[in-house]
Amino acid sequence: MSKKNLNIEDMNVDAEDFEYEKKLAEEEMLKKQQAEEKAAAEEAAREKRQREAEKERSRQIEEERRELLKMKSGLTSEEDSEFTKKDEAYEKPHGMAAVANFWYHYKFIVIFSFITLVVLGYLIYSESTRKRDDISIMVITDNDLSLRTEELEEFFEKYTDDIDGNGYVHVGVIVIPISKDIDAVTKNTYSQKFLAEIQTGEGMIVITDSHTSDEFMSVMKTDLDKDFPDNKYIDEQGFSFNSKIMAEELKYELMPNDVYMSIRIPQDTMGLSKDEAQKYYDQYFEIYQRIVDDITTRCEETNDPGLTTEPVKYEDESEAQ
């Protein structure tokens, strides 16, 4: 087959379409060439920056090495070192940037400090609003008075001043129910509690009864008849609660007739000097006297018949009789 020369004019191609296609091809080639040139320029710029960065880093390392050698050899001091000057030249961040920088470095310290302040604030608030006792009364009877702490508080608060000056009166009741029928371990625990209260000097007024052991009664004042002469409700145990008036005051209708309000002798202890103990005693005795005078007067005015409820009897007591 013989070759034939192709003649574009013989193909009957429209001249305008040919020119348009040719122009598109040239533009595409130009764009491709420009993109390649741009990529080559960017790569060259990147390599240049990298070389400059490496060069700068090498210069800094060399400069730091020289500074270290100078400092080691004593040719320059730490204050004159370029390291110090660079730190001084450092520009601190401002505004929100400073806040963000501070939080980044100290967030754990801030959180811990905040929690600590909250806890301390709560403790201070609790301590400042806690209802403190102006005086404390100990109850060591073998009856149900230990269940009437609220009634005892209300009764004694009527005769008590705002001793600590906090704006209100509050009397604390310390219950130490040392019964004859409790086990030895519990009795020893209560005995230690009673001795601890003696050491603090609080609880000078003590509610006792005929079951209170001689060990505890030995620290009570037995000559109150000198302070309250001719008072038939006073004897060596203290002030007798054997009256209808006291049963009504304490809301204890079946209160035994052997209950007494005793008061401890002021004595120095491991925690108190003689003078401090006397100060406590004087405060308590003033309240003690108010109660004795008021209840005695009311009993005499009403010719109070006293109580008929006998105290609990134990086998050893029956045998002794």
Order of alpha helices (4+ residues) and beta strands (2+ residues): alpha-alpha-alpha-beta-alpha-beta-alpha-beta-alpha-beta-beta-alpha-beta-alpha-alpha
